[in-house]
């Protein structure tokens, strides 16, 4: 039950962030996400620049999603699956902030702490497919989808706590 309260607080901090810098200050998973993001670039490097660039954000979201599936399907641990789904939503929101910066390219990046187009995955990707001018709309859709996943993650966690409470002999 305490975990639910903590995750609710964590979610409120993330959703109340007005910009990436405020988001980065309250997002405790940001440093975990970056590990999988950078690993995605390495794993997809063999498939050319286009897929290598997408591989970062892809793996950053894919890892917690697969962990959610593992807990839900194979382990039948509904609460743990919900926590992993929560992480998935948070990771999608993180990608949304990154996409939102594709035109401005102001965010500090690994290897390029001053920001800039060099090394900005989403600037490269959206420019390559010719939709850089649609950055705000694309980021908005991704951010909204992340919020939905973020909130829906509470359903299995609450159901699990309710089931445990109902089955207890207290």
C-alpha positions in Angstrom: 0.0 0.0 0.0 2.9 2.4 0.8 4.3 1.8 -2.6 1.0 3.0 -4.2 1.2 6.2 -2.3 4.8 6.7 -3.2 4.2 6.0 -6.9 1.2 8.4 -6.8 3.4 11.1 -5.4 6.1 10.3 -8.0 3.5 10.5 -10.8 2.2 13.8 -9.6 5.7 15.3 -9.5 6.4 14.1 -13.1 3.0 15.2 -14.5 3.4 18.6 -12.9 6.7 19.3 -14.6 6.5 22.3 -16.8 9.7 21.7 -18.8 12.3 19.0 -19.3 14.6 20.5 -16.6 11.9 20.3 -14.0 11.0 16.8 -15.2 14.7 15.7 -14.9 14.8 17.0 -11.3 11.9 14.9 -10.1 12.3 11.8 -12.4 14.3 9.3 -10.3 14.2 6.8 -13.2 16.0 9.1 -15.6 19.4 7.6 -14.9 18.0 4.1 -15.3 16.4 5.0 -18.6 19.6 6.5 -20.0 21.4 3.2 -19.6 18.8 1.3 -21.7 18.6 4.2 -24.1 22.3 4.2 -24.8 22.4 0.3 -24.9 19.7 0.5 -27.6 22.0 2.6 -29.8 24.7 0.0 -29.4 22.4 -3.0 -30.1 21.0 -1.4 -33.3 24.3 0.1 -34.6 24.7 -2.8 -37.0 21.5 -1.8 -38.8 22.6 1.7 -40.0 22.1 5.2 -38.6 18.4 5.3 -39.0 17.6 2.3 -36.8 20.6 3.0 -34.5 19.0 6.4 -33.8 15.6 4.9 -33.1 17.1 2.0 -31.1 17.8 4.2 -28.1 14.2 5.3 -27.4 12.9 1.9 -28.5 15.0 -0.1 -26.0 14.3 2.5 -23.3 10.6 1.8 -23.6 10.8 -1.9 -24.6 12.7 -3.1 -21.5 10.2 -2.0 -18.9 7.3 -3.2 -21.2 8.8 -6.6 -21.5 9.4 -6.8 -17.7 5.7 -5.9 -17.3 4.8 -8.7 -19.6 7.1 -11.1 -17.8 5.5 -10.3 -14.4 1.9 -10.3 -15.7 2.1 -13.4 -17.9 4.8 -15.7 -16.6 5.1 -14.8 -13.0 1.4 -13.9 -12.5 2.6 -11.1 -10.1 0.0 -8.4 -10.9 1.4 -5.8 -8.6 4.9 -6.1 -9.9 3.6 -6.0 -13.5 1.8 -2.8 -12.6 5.0 -1.3 -11.3 6.8 -2.2 -14.5 3.9 -0.7 -16.5 4.3 2.4 -14.5 8.0 2.5 -15.5 7.0 2.0 -19.1 4.6 5.0 -18.9 7.3 7.1 -17.3 9.8 6.1 -20.0 7.4 7.0 -22.7 6.9 10.4 -21.1 10.7 10.8 -21.0 10.8 10.1 -24.7 8.0 12.6 -25.3 10.2 15.3 -23.6 13.1 14.3 -25.8 11.0 14.5 -29.0 9.7 17.9 -27.9 13.3 19.2 -28.0 13.9 18.0 -31.6 13.6 21.5 -33.2 15.1 23.5 -30.4 17.9 21.0 -29.5 18.6 22.6 -26.2 18.8 19.6 -24.0 22.1 18.4 -22.6 23.0 15.2 -24.2 25.6 12.6 -23.4 28.7 13.6 -25.3 27.2 17.0 -26.0 26.2 18.7 -22.7 25.5 22.0 -24.4 22.7 20.5 -26.6 22.7 21.0 -30.3 21.7 19.1 -33.3 24.8 16.9 -33.3 23.7 13.7 -31.6 20.1 14.6 -31.1 18.2 11.4 -32.0 14.8 12.9 -32.6 16.1 15.9 -34.6 17.9 13.5 -36.9 15.0 11.1 -37.2 12.2 13.6 -37.7 14.3 15.7 -40.1 15.1 12.5 -42.1 11.5 11.6 -42.5 10.5 15.2 -43.2 8.3 15.9 -40.3 10.5 18.1 -38.1 7.9 20.8 -38.3 5.4 18.5 -36.7 7.6 18.0 -33.6 5.1 19.5 -31.1 2.2 17.4 -32.3 4.3 14.2 -32.3 5.7 14.9 -28.8 2.2 15.7 -27.6 0.8 12.4 -28.8 3.7 10.4 -27.3 3.4 12.4 -24.0 -0.3 11.8 -23.9 0.1 8.0 -24.6 2.7 7.9 -21.8 0.3 9.6 -19.3 -2.4 7.0 -20.2 0.0 4.1 -19.6 1.2 5.8 -16.4 -2.3 6.1 -15.0 -3.5 2.7 -16.2 -0.6 1.1 -14.4 -2.4 1.8 -11.2 -5.3 -0.5 -12.1 -3.4 -3.8 -11.6 -1.6 -2.5 -8.6 -4.9 -1.4 -6.9 -6.6 -4.7 -7.8 -3.7 -6.6 -6.4 -3.7 -4.7 -3.1 -7.5 -5.1 -2.9 -7.3 -8.8 -3.5 -4.6 -9.2 -0.9 -6.6 -7.1 1.6 -9.8 -9.2 0.8 -7.9 -12.5 1.3 -6.2 -11.4 4.6 -7.7 -12.7 7.9 -7.3 -9.3 9.7 
